[in-house]
Amino acid sequence: MTTWRVPKEKWQSYMDAVSRELTGKQVEIEVDSLDLGHQVEADWVPLYGITYDDKDDLVAIEIEGLTHTVNRPQDVFADRDETGLKRMEIVGADGRQQILNFRDPLMLEGPEG
């Protein structure tokens, strides 16, 4: 897997592209920090989009039933392999790491009749 630090001037366009790439994927959002420890904010829910608003200086992660925001992000890292984006880490001004893991939805077989 290759990790890339996304330059701040590319955050908006990169997250727009990521939103298109990840249409139909599921996301798990973890929050890590010294004051909170390790918390799971969302556990494999549909991802609707990720945006960076440069006017308000925040990242919004739209998922089923929730908008998770990161105020005044300091760094964005993306992990890719040959199949696409697997993980993104967004570090907020408070030092909290927002870790987004991506996967295809599980395809369950229907009942046999």
Secondary structure, 3 states (H helix, E strand, C coil): CEEEECCHHHHHHHHHHHHHHCCCCEEEEEEEECCCEEEEEEEEEEEEEEEEECCCCEEEEEECCEEEEEECCCEEEEEEECCEEEEEEEECCCCCEEEEEEECCCCCCCCCC
